[in-house]
């Protein structure tokens, strides 16, 4: 761990720690003006992602390839980045029907750190190694280290451990030529510049990281045949809203009547993808499932 003087010098050169002097008066202006200026800053985040899109696409394809061989996506982060990783991982099962073990979020300090700051957790390099060891990380997995500064010891240690185990490593950071990016196989450095509140990287940096994680899992799931066009045909109907959405999805794709859709969903045990294929091919649910398995889950292939 760097000495405090060295750390201060290191942070001084990071864009995420810089102060924007044009915002020195935000505590003096009306709240509406402050909100307008904050919103104007936030509009720069998607543009900052533009040069990173090739690396994001490469990472998404690599994650899809890992899924195809039974591997996992493991997010690793501390503080806000760790929480964003856990959030993205937790949303994959209901959205894409994935097993909860396929996309995993690790946060420095463990589950308690989701709601409470855990002192020193982000500096614990040995904890990163232990956490990945507890998952039984293999060469089939992909580790995505998330760090606004790109220098978080917990995250860099996880990337190095991934390399030691021959697992692909990806870094998501918000400074150019980040320390984490230099260690990772794929570096995604989204340079968003100084924050509205200096050093508060839950703001633009957090937004940028959320956008990147959205892309990584969504594009990997599209490549893994978890959608039909832009429809989430592997959605798990676990509440009333999702049951209604499942019904609408089947009807939109097939054009079938309410009665036919209800019958098909019953026969398919609520599986949207299976119900669609039952209606459009006339095959039974069991035959459709066999065909989907043979086609790696591709509804488009089964229908063609």
N, C-alpha and C positions, 0 to 999 in steps of 0.2 A: 504494500500500500504506500503511495507517495507521502512524503513528509508534507505537513500543512502548507509550508511555503511553496513547495513544488506544486502542490495541488492548486493553490491559488493562481500560480503562474499558468498552469495548464488550462484552468477554466477561463482565464482572462482572454484566451485566444479562441474560445468557442463561440460561434454565432448564436447558439441557443442561450448563452449567458450574457450576451451583449445588451446594452441599454439603448433604446431609440429616443434620442433627445427631443424629437418632435412630440413625444407623449408626456413630457415633463409636467404639463398642466392638466392632466386628465382629472385630477381631484378638484379642479377649479371650474371646469366647464359644466354646463347642464348635462344631466344624465342622458338625454336623447342624443346630444352631440357625441358624448363618449361612446354610446352604443353604435352610432354611425361610423365612428372612426375604428372601433373594434371590428365591426362588420367588414369595413373596407380592407383591413388587414387580413381577415379570414379568407377573403376572396382570392388572395394570392396563393393559398395552399394547393388547390388543384393544379395551378400552373407549375408549381414547384415539383409536382409529380411527373410532369411531362417527360423530362430527360431520363427518368427512372423506369419508364414503361418497358423498355427491352429487358432490363434486369428482372422486373416484376413478372413479365411473361415467362422468362426462363425459369424463374423460381416456381411459378404455378405449374408449368409443364413438369418440372422435376418432382413436385409434390404429387401430381397425378400419377407419375411413373412409380413413385414410392407406394401409393395406394394400390396400384395394380399388382405389386409383388407382396402385398400384405403388410407394408410398412405404415408408419404413423407420421403425423405432423406434430411436432412438439414445440410449442411456444415457450420461451423463457424470458422473463423480465422482472424488474423490480419496480415497486411503486406503481405509478400510472401505467407505464408500458406493460407491467405484469398483469395488472387488472384488465387491460385491453385484450391481452392474449387469452386470459381465462374467459372473458366475455365472448370473444369470437369462437373459441372452442365450444363453449356451452350452447351456442346457437346453431351449431352444425347438425346435431341429431334431429331436432324438430323440423329444420328447414330441408335437410337432404336425406333424412332417414338413415343416417350413419350410426354405427356403433359408438357409444361415448368414448371408447378407448382409441378411436381412430385419430381424433384431433384432441390434443391434451394441452392444457395451460399450466405452466409452473410459475409460481411467483415467489421471489425471495422472501423468506420468513414464513412460508406456508399459508394455509387458509386464513389465519388470523390477519394476515397482511392485506387481505381484500378490503377490510374495513378500518384497519388500524395501522398506523405507521410502526414498523418494527425496527427499532434502533440497530444500526449496523448491518442489517440484513443484506443490503446491496453490495457491501464490501466483503461478504463471506464467500470466498472462492471455493473453499472446501465443500460448502453446502451445495453449490451447483453440481459438483461431481457426485455427491451423495444422492441428490435428487434424481439425476439422470441414471445413476446406478440402480436406484430403487425402481425405476421404470423398466430396467432391463434393456436399455438403448442398444440397438443393433445397427449394422451397416445398411439395413433396409429402410431406416427411418430418416426423417429430415428434421433438423433442429433450426428454428428461427429465433435468433436472439434479438430482442427489442430493447433499444436504449436511446433516449432522446439525445444525450450527449455523445453516445457511441463509445464511452469509456467505462461504463459500469462494470466493476470487477466480477460480479456474479454472472453477468451475461457473457463477458469475454471468456471466463473460465468454462462456461457451458459450451461455447463455440470450440474452444481448444479440446474439450473432452469429446465432443462430437467428431472432430477430426481424428482424435486418437482411436476412436472406435469405427472409423471409416464411414461415418454417417455424413450425408451432405449437410453443410451448414450455410445458413443465410443470415445476414445482418440487416436489420432495419434501424437506421439512425437518422439524425437530423442535422448532422454536420458533415461538411465535405471531407473526404479522405479520412473517415472516422477510424479510430483504433480498432473497433469491433469489425468494421468492414475490411480492414487490412488482413484480419485473421480468417475471415469467412470465405467460403467458396464463391458465394454470390453476395455482393454488397449492394444494398439499396439505401443510398444516402440522399434523403429528401431535405434539401437546404431551404428551410422556411424563414430564416432570419430571426431577428430579435422579437421577443414576445411583447404583447400589450402590457403585461406586468413583467418586468425584467426577470428572466430566469424561471418563470412559471410555465414549465414545459407541458403542463396539462392542457395548454391552450392550442396554439398553432401546431406545435410538435405532436400533441396528442391527437389532434384532428388528422394530421398527415399520417400518423401511424394507424389510426382506425381505417382510413381509406386504403392504405396498403394491405392491411390484414383482410379487409373486405374483398379486395381483388384476389389475394392469394387463395383463400378458401373458395370463393365463388368460381373463379376461373378453373381451379383444380377440379371442383365438383362438376363443372360443365364438361371438362375433358374426360371425366370419369363416368359420363352418361347418367348423371343424377338429374338432368333436366331434359325437357323436350322443347327445343327452341329456348325461350326464356321462361318456360313454365316449370314450377318446382314439382315435378311429377313423382318425386319420392318423398313428398311431405308426409309427416306423421300426424294424423288427425287426433291430437291429444286433448282438444277442448272444442267447445261449440263453434267458435270462429273457424278453426281449422277444418272441422267436419263440413261446414258450409263451403269453405274454400275448396275442399276436395271435390265436393259435388259440382261446383261451378267449373273447376278445371276439367273434369271429365266431360261435362256438357259442352264447354267451349270447344274442346278438341274434336268431339265426335258429332255434335249437333243432335244427339239423341234426346228423346223425350224424358221427362222427369221419371216416369215409371221404369224405363229401360236403364237409366243411370242408377237409380236406387237398386234395382235388381243386380246390375253388374257389380256395384260396390259391395253388396251383400255377398255375392259369390266370391269376390276377390278379398274378402275380409278387410275391406276398407283401403286396399292398396290401389292408389290412383293409377299408376302405370299399368298394373294388371287389368284393372277395369276398362281402361281405354282400349287395350289390345283385345280384350274379350269382345267388346262391342264392334270394333272395326275389323276383326278377323273372323269372328264367329266361333273361335276355338274356346275350349273350356279354360277355367282359371288355372288348373294344374298344367295343361299343355302350354299355356302362355308363360307360366313361370319357368318351365323347362326351356322354352325358346329364349326368354330373357336371360337366363343363366348362360346359355350357349353363346349369346350375343354380348356378353359382358355387361348386361344391364341396359343395352341400347334399345330404347323403344323405337327409335327411328329405323334401326336395322330390322326389328321384328315386323314393323308395319310395311317395310319395303320388300 
